[in-house]
Amino acid sequence: MSTVEATYPRVAQPQRMTLRLIGSAFVAFGVFLSGFVIDEPAPYELWMAGLIGLWFILGLRISRGVAPLLALLLTFNIGGMLSLTQMKDLATAPMYIAVSTFLALTAVFYAAIIEDSHKRLPLIFNAWTFAAVATSALGVLGYFHAFSGAEIFTLYDRAKGAFQDPNVFGPFLVPPSLHLVHGILVGDLKKSPLKAAALLVLALGIFLSFSRAAWGLFGLGVLLLIFIMLLKERSGAFRLRVLALSLAAIIMLVASLLVALQVPKVAELFSARAQLVQQYDGEHLGRFERHRIGFTMMMERPLGIGPLVFGTMFPEDEHNIWLKSLTSYGWIGFVSYVGMLVWTLAIGFRNLLLDRPWQPFLMVAWISVLGHATIGNVIDIDHWRHVYLLLGTVWGCAALEVRHKRQRRLGRTP
């Protein structure tokens, strides 16, 4: 029984369907707002806070399949609250943990509404794609100063769209890019030109963000997606189609990037950013030395040092999600965060190749979670809104699989 049916058992079917459609539309709009975070609190936070409260008031339930995600994320944030006790001046640290807790609730919320109905997955990913195309277009136009005031969508000569940081903007575009790639490879060829155009906008946005993490995330994601699709489908004709379309897409993207590199400013910044190790990575108290010092220091600080404190002790913040977990959430937070990611990847991998209506979305989300865990070695991802949407998607799909198997067993019972 769905949430709405459990909450309004006597509501007539037409009204029940209307409530479900309105609720799903509100969720899709919330996902769309996640692409526009120039200031905080962003419209996304305000909308989602009201939406989550409304859904739970109306009876949205947390199933046993989603409960571990809630427990792990709450434990993670309890670690953050304990780390506050190590600070002499709290400043904005309580707000930081409040945002972390709110984002944790969004992950659980997404998992619960996906479990309630897998038909919300297309709405969620389509809304994400529309938001990504819009914010990417703003970033591209801003980079080339296409209109007066367009520089608001850039930072340090890098496209950032309607985000505060190019390093968040670029990775945000990757999951919808994978969604489009999957749609091109398996969908109606008549719709492929439109999807290819949208993919081109996203790829250009990722490129002009000049985020090495986003570049790696995109490349790894596309390769893993194609590999898993070839592994899942045994048809020779389908595999040939996937390989042919993949080759065509790669040629199109490479040609587009070559055209972009003809612009001197683009070529110069690309040459600088393409180096694997930047000066600020390897210099004294650079990224890698801060990581080494930070991990050593945290071995003696079981409760951490508090949110945002590391950046006051060193030239920059942690730029490493594992070190961030230790400094801002303590040993408790670190263990729960690592456990949550490992569990997420495990339950996603277990269901990755099953033939289900939600399998394409699980595949994109699982690949993206794996990619974000990888780039977490060089960047902080604990406050990235879309990461919590990805976590919720994987757990929601896992809960759907549990329910599917339970219903199948009941169906065989005389």
Salt bridges, closest charged atoms under 4 A:
GLU5 OE2 - ARG16 NH1 3.99
GLU40 OE2 - ARG385 NH2 2.88
GLU45 OE2 - ARG385 NE 2.32
ASP116 OD2 - ARG20 NH1 3.72
ASP116 OD2 - ARG120 NH1 2.91
GLU233 OE2 - LYS232 NZ 3.45
ASP281 OD2 - ARG212 NH2 3.29
ASP281 OD1 - ARG287 NE 2.61
GLU289 OE1 - HIS284 ND1 3.47
GLU289 OE2 - ARG292 NH2 3.65
GLU316 OE1 - ARG290 NH2 3.74
GLU316 OE1 - HIS319 NE2 3.14
GLU318 OE1 - LYS324 NZ 3.62
GLU401 OE1 - ARG356 NE 2.85
